[in-house]
Amino acid sequence: MHTRTILKLKDLSVCGQLLASFDGPENIIIKSCLLPICCALFFYCVAYSNSYHSHYRDKDEDADWKTGLCDKLQSMQRFFGLHPSGELDKETLAVMKRPRCGLSDVEQFGGTIRWKKRTLSYRSIHKVFREAWKLWSSVVPMKFRKRSRKEADILTASFVADHEDGTPFDGKGGILAHAFLPGSGIGGDVHFDADEDWSFNSTGFNLFAVAAHEFGHALGLPHSSDPGAIMYPSYNFAPNYELQLSFRDVKDVQNLYGEFSISANFASLFSKKPPPRTPDKCDPDLSFDAVTELQQEVLFFKDRFMWRKHPQFDETAITLISSLWPDIIPPFLDAVYENVDGNVIVFFKGHQYWTLRQLKLQEDSPRNISHLGFPSRIKSIDAALHFRIERSTVFFTGHECWRYVRPPADCRFVHFFKGNIHYKYDSNSKRVVSTSPVNDLLECEKHNNEILTERR
């Protein structure tokens, strides 16, 4: 019997009890707010979904289900690199509201599930699906053949709302699609929400990107907590970024189906364009594009990713820049600084800069750096540093330093980054007092690091 990878909504008794605990007409507003939260939590309540069927429960049972719910919420928070508070804070709710795949992130598949044959047939109506299958067939010895009329191993179709597979869609936004693991019958099938605004570019939801993700599930892959992977659960398609399998995607699917018998030509092609790797905080050659404070946090930017260091976080986890600022801030930044007094954070890339006030993009962004008074010969900013008390900002461009003001007494130490080295500068003695690898700031623990470091 085929094992489904998605719970039925009617099985989610935990959230039903959460709503029931706010019984009475005086709590109708609270219940209306909790309902969408419960729907989002359904992905993370797998272990508790069938535990409580009785309407009445004693205090011990009440404490047990609340503890279980918090445990699952913490699992979800760790998966997405959030502070595992077990509470529905603002950032957790923002993650839950992101468009995403309909499969669970924390449910265990219970062993390896894969196709036994090397040639699979599929039936679809979109040409873009052929390109999505090519992504996977380019790294494993599998062939995917389209069929127009005959029975196929994998069926792709679009549905609205309840389409009688136990996993109804939710209209625009929310769940974009879901798939079933390899197997007979519905196994391997992929369903798309017909209510979504699908496209073949950056408007709406990119069908190619979502299909590539769901086809990974159809091959037997679970979700990945690597934000650079196609198998990351949240929709993370970035305009102007070529969609390709990450190093993690490639290794995971090859663990299921093996690698090609590498010929000289294939090895040469693979070495010229290897799959992109998500930056690893334990990489001894790690360097940052930019570093800035943001309220209580310190953000370390690299490519299209960033690490968020916070006093309350158990670890410094990596996430996508777009997870905090969707479709606003470009990747591969040159410099970033925060002006606390103005509640402003400024991002630089090339000859442009973007200004966010109260974390909202200003209408005139992006602007040319010439608006800041730089002469036309200055094409980009290497680094920026803001001093709060003096209300001045220092810009570094090559060997030049602009608008430099001596740091005040309460800002004795200034931190500089070049390559993979962190320099701590004492503004009183006017000298560098220590140097260290940048990894030390990210609290690198190699045994806990999920991102693979194997080199080809």
C-alpha positions as CSV (number, residue, x, y, z in Angstrom):
1,M,0.0,0.0,0.0
2,H,1.4,3.4,-1.0
3,T,2.6,5.6,1.9
4,R,1.4,9.1,1.6
5,T,3.7,11.9,2.7
6,I,1.0,14.4,3.6
7,L,-1.4,14.3,6.6
8,K,-5.1,14.8,6.0
9,L,-6.4,18.0,7.6
10,K,-9.2,16.2,9.4
11,D,-6.5,14.2,11.4
12,L,-5.1,17.4,12.9
13,S,-6.8,17.1,16.3
14,V,-4.1,19.0,18.1
15,C,-5.0,22.3,16.5
16,G,-8.7,21.5,17.0
17,Q,-8.1,21.3,20.7
18,L,-6.1,24.6,20.6
19,L,-9.2,26.3,19.1
20,A,-11.5,24.5,21.5
21,S,-9.5,25.9,24.5
22,F,-10.7,29.3,23.4
23,D,-14.4,28.4,23.5
24,G,-17.1,31.0,23.9
25,P,-18.4,33.9,21.9
26,E,-16.0,36.3,23.7
27,N,-13.0,34.6,22.1
28,I,-14.3,34.6,18.5
29,I,-11.6,37.1,17.4
30,I,-8.9,35.0,18.9
31,K,-10.2,31.8,17.2
32,S,-10.3,33.6,13.9
33,C,-6.7,34.5,14.2
34,L,-5.6,31.0,15.4
35,L,-7.3,29.2,12.5
36,P,-4.8,30.1,9.8
37,I,-2.0,29.5,12.2
38,C,-3.3,26.0,12.9
39,C,-3.5,25.3,9.2
40,A,0.2,26.3,8.9
41,L,1.2,24.2,11.9
42,F,-0.3,21.1,10.4
43,F,3.0,20.3,8.7
44,Y,4.8,20.2,12.1
45,C,2.3,18.3,14.2
46,V,2.8,14.9,12.6
47,A,3.6,12.9,15.7
48,Y,0.6,14.3,17.5
49,S,-2.1,14.4,14.9
50,N,-3.8,11.2,16.0
51,S,-3.1,11.3,19.7
52,Y,-6.2,13.1,21.1
53,H,-9.6,12.2,19.9
54,S,-11.6,12.8,23.1
55,H,-13.3,16.1,23.6
56,Y,-12.6,15.9,27.4
57,R,-9.1,15.7,28.8
58,D,-7.5,16.2,32.3
59,K,-4.7,18.7,33.1
60,D,-1.9,16.2,32.4
61,E,-3.2,15.5,28.9
62,D,-3.7,19.3,28.4
63,A,0.0,19.9,29.3
64,D,1.1,17.0,27.2
65,W,-0.4,18.2,24.0
66,K,0.8,21.7,24.5
67,T,4.3,20.5,25.1
68,G,4.1,18.3,22.0
69,L,2.9,21.2,19.9
70,C,5.8,23.4,21.2
71,D,8.3,20.6,20.5
72,K,7.1,20.4,16.9
73,L,7.2,24.1,16.5
74,Q,10.7,24.2,17.8
75,S,11.7,21.5,15.2
76,M,10.2,23.7,12.5
77,Q,12.1,26.7,13.8
78,R,15.4,24.9,13.8
79,F,14.7,23.6,10.3
80,F,14.4,27.2,9.0
81,G,17.2,28.6,11.0
82,L,15.0,30.5,13.5
83,H,15.4,30.9,17.2
84,P,13.7,27.7,18.6
85,S,11.6,29.4,21.2
86,G,8.5,27.2,20.6
87,E,6.5,30.4,20.4
88,L,4.6,31.8,17.5
89,D,6.6,34.9,17.2
90,K,6.6,37.4,14.2
91,E,9.4,35.7,12.3
92,T,7.9,32.2,12.7
93,L,4.5,33.3,11.4
94,A,6.2,35.0,8.5
95,V,7.9,31.7,7.6
96,M,4.6,29.8,7.9
97,K,2.9,32.3,5.5
98,R,5.4,31.9,2.7
99,P,4.3,30.1,-0.4
100,R,5.6,26.5,-0.3
101,C,5.3,22.9,-1.1
102,G,2.6,20.8,0.6
103,L,4.8,18.1,2.0
104,S,5.9,17.9,5.6
105,D,9.4,19.1,6.6
106,V,9.9,17.0,9.7
107,E,7.9,13.8,8.9
108,Q,10.2,10.9,8.6
109,F,9.7,8.8,5.4
110,G,10.6,5.6,7.1
111,G,13.4,4.3,5.0
112,T,14.6,4.7,1.4
113,I,11.7,4.9,-1.1
114,R,12.7,4.9,-4.8
115,W,11.8,3.6,-8.2
116,K,13.3,0.2,-9.1
117,K,13.4,0.9,-12.8
118,R,15.7,3.3,-14.7
119,T,13.2,4.6,-17.3
120,L,10.1,6.3,-16.1
121,S,7.2,7.6,-18.1
122,Y,5.2,10.8,-17.3
123,R,2.2,12.4,-18.7
124,S,1.9,16.2,-18.7
125,I,0.5,19.2,-20.7
126,H,3.4,21.6,-20.3
127,K,6.6,21.6,-22.3
128,V,8.4,23.2,-19.3
129,F,8.1,19.9,-17.4
130,R,10.5,18.2,-19.9
131,E,13.2,20.8,-18.9
132,A,12.5,20.1,-15.2
133,W,13.0,16.4,-15.7
134,K,16.3,17.1,-17.5
135,L,17.7,18.7,-14.4
136,W,17.4,15.4,-12.6
137,S,18.3,13.1,-15.5
138,S,21.5,15.1,-16.1
139,V,23.0,13.9,-12.7
140,V,21.7,10.3,-12.4
141,P,21.4,7.4,-14.8
142,M,17.6,7.8,-15.3
143,K,15.5,8.5,-18.4
144,F,12.1,10.2,-18.4
145,R,9.8,9.8,-21.4
146,K,6.7,11.7,-22.1
147,R,3.5,9.8,-23.0
148,S,0.5,11.5,-24.5
149,R,-2.2,8.8,-24.1
150,K,-0.9,5.6,-22.6
151,E,-0.7,4.9,-18.9
152,A,2.3,6.6,-17.3
153,D,4.3,6.0,-14.1
154,I,3.9,9.7,-13.1
155,L,0.9,11.9,-13.8
156,T,1.0,15.7,-13.5
157,A,-2.2,17.6,-13.2
158,S,-3.7,20.9,-11.9
159,F,-6.6,20.9,-9.4
160,V,-8.5,23.4,-7.2
161,A,-9.4,23.0,-3.6
162,D,-10.5,19.4,-2.6
163,H,-9.5,17.1,-5.5
164,E,-10.2,13.8,-3.6
165,D,-6.6,12.8,-2.7
166,G,-6.9,13.8,1.0
167,T,-4.8,16.9,0.5
168,P,-7.0,19.8,-0.6
169,F,-5.4,23.0,-2.0
170,D,-6.0,26.3,-0.2
171,G,-6.5,28.9,-3.1
172,K,-4.0,31.5,-4.0
173,G,-0.7,31.5,-2.1
174,G,0.0,29.1,0.7
175,I,0.4,25.6,-0.8
176,L,1.5,25.7,-4.4
177,A,1.8,22.0,-5.2
178,H,2.4,18.5,-3.7
179,A,3.7,15.2,-4.8
180,F,3.6,11.5,-3.7
181,L,6.6,9.3,-3.2
182,P,7.5,6.5,-5.7
183,G,5.0,3.7,-5.9
184,S,2.0,2.2,-7.7
185,G,-1.2,4.0,-8.2
186,I,-0.9,7.6,-7.1
187,G,2.7,7.1,-6.3
188,G,5.0,9.6,-8.0
189,D,2.1,11.8,-9.1
190,V,2.4,15.6,-8.9
191,H,-0.5,18.0,-8.4
192,F,-0.4,21.8,-8.9
193,D,-2.9,24.3,-7.4
194,A,-4.8,25.7,-10.4
195,D,-5.7,28.8,-8.4
196,E,-2.1,30.1,-8.4
197,D,-0.8,32.6,-10.9
198,W,1.6,30.4,-12.8
199,S,4.2,31.8,-15.2
200,F,7.3,31.0,-17.1
201,N,9.2,34.0,-15.9
202,S,9.5,36.1,-12.7
203,T,5.8,37.2,-12.5
204,G,3.6,35.0,-10.4
205,F,5.0,31.6,-9.5
206,N,7.5,30.1,-11.8
207,L,6.1,26.8,-13.0
208,F,9.6,25.4,-13.9
209,A,11.0,26.0,-10.4
210,V,8.0,24.4,-8.6
211,A,7.9,21.5,-11.0
212,A,11.6,20.8,-10.5
213,H,11.1,20.7,-6.7
214,E,8.0,18.4,-6.9
215,F,9.7,16.0,-9.4
216,G,12.4,15.6,-6.7
217,H,9.7,14.3,-4.4
218,A,8.4,12.1,-7.1
219,L,11.8,10.5,-7.2
220,G,11.8,9.9,-3.5
221,L,13.6,13.0,-2.1
222,P,12.5,14.6,1.2
223,H,12.8,18.3,1.9
224,S,16.2,19.8,2.6
225,S,17.0,22.4,5.2
226,D,19.7,23.8,2.8
227,P,18.3,27.1,1.6
228,G,20.2,26.9,-1.6
229,A,18.7,23.5,-2.6
230,I,15.9,23.0,-5.0
231,M,14.4,20.7,-2.4
232,Y,14.1,23.6,0.2
233,P,10.4,23.6,1.1
234,S,9.6,27.3,0.7
235,Y,9.3,28.9,-2.7
236,N,12.7,30.6,-3.3
237,F,12.9,31.2,-7.0
238,A,14.9,34.3,-7.7
239,P,14.6,36.4,-10.9
240,N,17.8,36.6,-12.9
241,Y,19.2,33.5,-11.1
242,E,19.6,30.4,-13.3
243,L,17.7,27.5,-11.7
244,Q,20.0,24.5,-11.2
245,L,20.4,21.6,-8.8
246,S,22.6,22.4,-5.8
247,F,25.4,20.3,-4.6
248,R,23.1,19.0,-1.9
249,D,20.4,18.1,-4.4
250,V,22.9,16.2,-6.6
251,K,24.4,14.2,-3.7
252,D,20.9,13.3,-2.3
253,V,19.5,12.0,-5.6
254,Q,22.7,10.2,-6.4
255,N,22.4,8.5,-3.0
256,L,19.1,7.0,-4.3
257,Y,20.0,6.2,-7.9
258,G,23.8,6.2,-8.1
259,E,26.1,8.2,-10.4
260,F,26.8,7.9,-14.1
261,S,29.7,5.8,-15.2
262,I,31.7,8.9,-15.7
263,S,33.3,9.2,-19.1
264,A,36.1,11.7,-19.9
265,N,33.6,14.1,-21.6
266,F,31.1,14.0,-18.8
267,A,33.8,14.5,-16.1
268,S,35.1,17.5,-18.1
269,L,31.6,19.0,-18.4
270,F,30.9,18.5,-14.7
271,S,34.2,20.1,-13.7
272,K,33.6,23.1,-15.8
273,K,30.1,23.8,-14.4
274,P,29.8,22.0,-11.0
275,P,26.6,22.3,-9.0
276,P,26.5,25.4,-6.8
277,R,27.3,25.0,-3.1
278,T,25.6,26.8,-0.3
279,P,28.3,28.6,1.7
280,D,29.6,26.6,4.6
281,K,30.4,28.4,7.8
282,C,33.1,25.9,8.6
283,D,34.9,26.4,5.3
284,P,38.4,27.7,6.2
285,D,38.4,29.8,3.0
286,L,35.1,31.5,3.8
287,S,34.9,35.3,3.3
288,F,32.0,37.7,3.5
289,D,30.5,40.1,1.0
290,A,29.3,42.5,3.7
291,V,28.6,42.6,7.5
292,T,26.3,44.8,9.5
293,E,24.3,45.1,12.7
294,L,20.5,45.0,12.5
295,Q,19.0,45.9,15.9
296,Q,20.2,43.1,18.2
297,E,21.6,40.9,15.4
298,V,24.7,40.8,13.3
299,L,24.2,39.8,9.7
300,F,27.0,38.2,7.6
301,F,26.2,38.3,3.8
302,K,27.6,35.8,1.3
303,D,26.3,35.5,-2.3
304,R,22.5,35.2,-2.0
305,F,22.7,34.0,1.6
306,M,23.3,35.4,5.1
307,W,24.0,34.2,8.6
308,R,22.1,35.8,11.4
309,K,23.9,36.0,14.8
310,H,21.6,36.8,17.7
311,P,22.2,36.6,21.5
312,Q,19.1,34.3,21.9
313,F,19.9,32.0,19.0
314,D,21.2,28.6,19.8
315,E,23.4,28.7,16.7
316,T,24.2,31.0,13.8
317,A,22.2,29.5,11.0
318,I,22.3,30.3,7.3
319,T,19.3,31.5,5.3
320,L,18.5,33.3,2.1
321,I,18.6,37.1,1.9
322,S,15.2,36.9,0.3
323,S,13.8,35.2,3.4
324,L,13.9,38.5,5.2
325,W,13.6,40.8,2.2
326,P,11.7,39.0,-0.6
327,D,12.5,40.3,-4.1
328,I,13.9,43.5,-2.7
329,I,17.6,43.2,-1.9
330,P,20.0,41.8,-4.6
331,P,22.5,39.0,-4.0
332,F,26.3,39.5,-4.1
333,L,26.3,42.7,-2.1
334,D,29.3,45.0,-1.8
335,A,28.5,46.8,1.5
336,V,25.8,47.2,4.1
337,Y,25.3,49.5,7.1
338,E,22.6,50.4,9.7
339,N,21.8,53.8,10.9
340,V,19.9,53.2,14.2
341,D,18.8,56.8,14.7
342,G,17.1,57.0,11.4
343,N,15.9,53.3,11.6
344,V,17.6,52.9,8.2
345,I,19.6,50.1,6.6
346,V,21.4,50.7,3.4
347,F,22.7,48.1,0.9
348,F,25.3,48.7,-1.9
349,K,25.9,46.7,-5.0
350,G,27.9,48.2,-7.9
351,H,26.9,51.8,-8.6
352,Q,23.5,51.4,-6.9
353,Y,22.2,51.5,-3.3
354,W,18.9,50.5,-1.7
355,T,17.5,52.1,1.4
356,L,15.1,50.4,3.8
357,R,13.4,52.5,6.5
358,Q,11.7,50.5,9.2
359,L,12.6,47.5,7.0
360,K,10.4,48.8,4.2
361,L,12.0,49.7,0.8
362,Q,12.0,53.4,0.0
363,E,10.2,54.3,-3.2
364,D,13.3,55.9,-4.8
365,S,15.4,52.8,-4.4
366,P,17.7,51.8,-6.0
367,R,19.6,55.0,-6.6
368,N,23.0,55.8,-8.0
369,I,25.8,56.2,-5.5
370,S,26.5,59.6,-7.1
371,H,23.5,60.9,-5.1
372,L,25.6,60.4,-2.0
373,G,28.2,62.8,-3.3
374,F,30.7,60.4,-4.8
375,P,32.5,61.5,-7.9
376,S,31.8,59.7,-11.2
377,R,35.1,57.8,-11.0
378,I,33.8,55.9,-8.0
379,K,31.9,52.9,-9.4
380,S,31.3,50.9,-6.3
381,I,31.7,50.8,-2.5
382,D,33.9,48.2,-0.9
383,A,32.7,48.7,2.7
384,A,30.7,51.0,4.9
385,L,30.8,51.7,8.6
386,H,28.4,53.9,10.6
387,F,29.2,55.6,13.9
388,R,26.1,56.2,15.9
389,I,27.2,59.0,18.3
390,E,29.0,61.1,15.7
391,R,26.2,60.3,13.2
392,S,28.8,59.8,10.5
393,T,29.4,57.0,8.0
394,V,32.8,56.0,6.7
395,F,32.9,54.6,3.1
396,F,35.9,52.6,1.8
397,T,36.7,52.5,-1.9
398,G,39.9,50.9,-2.9
399,H,42.7,52.7,-1.1
400,E,40.5,55.7,-0.3
401,C,38.4,56.5,2.8
402,W,35.5,59.0,2.6
403,R,34.0,61.2,5.3
404,Y,36.1,59.6,8.0
405,V,35.4,60.8,11.6
406,R,37.4,59.5,14.6
407,P,35.2,57.0,16.4
408,P,33.9,58.1,19.8
409,A,35.0,56.6,23.1
410,D,32.1,54.2,23.4
411,C,33.0,52.7,20.0
412,R,36.5,51.7,20.8
413,F,36.8,48.6,18.7
414,V,36.1,48.4,15.0
415,H,35.8,45.1,13.1
416,F,37.2,44.8,9.6
417,F,37.0,41.8,7.2
418,K,39.3,41.0,4.3
419,G,39.1,37.6,2.7
420,N,38.8,34.9,5.3
421,I,40.4,37.0,8.1
422,H,38.7,39.1,10.8
423,Y,40.6,42.1,12.1
424,K,39.8,43.8,15.5
425,Y,41.0,47.4,15.5
426,D,41.5,49.5,18.6
427,S,40.6,53.1,17.8
428,N,42.4,54.4,20.9
429,S,45.8,52.8,20.2
430,K,45.2,53.0,16.5
431,R,46.3,49.5,15.8
432,V,45.0,46.0,15.1
433,V,44.8,44.1,18.4
434,S,43.8,40.7,17.1
435,T,43.1,38.6,14.0
436,S,41.1,35.4,13.6
437,P,39.4,33.3,10.9
438,V,35.9,34.6,10.1
439,N,34.5,31.1,11.0
440,D,35.0,31.9,14.7
441,L,32.3,34.5,14.6
442,L,29.8,32.0,13.2
443,E,30.4,29.4,16.0
444,C,31.3,26.7,13.5
445,E,30.7,23.2,14.7
446,K,31.7,20.8,11.9
447,H,29.8,17.8,13.3
448,N,26.5,19.8,13.3
449,N,27.0,21.3,9.9
450,E,24.5,19.9,7.3
451,I,26.0,21.5,4.3
452,L,28.4,19.1,2.6
453,T,32.0,20.1,2.4
454,E,33.3,17.3,0.1
455,R,35.2,18.7,-2.9
456,R,35.0,17.3,-6.4
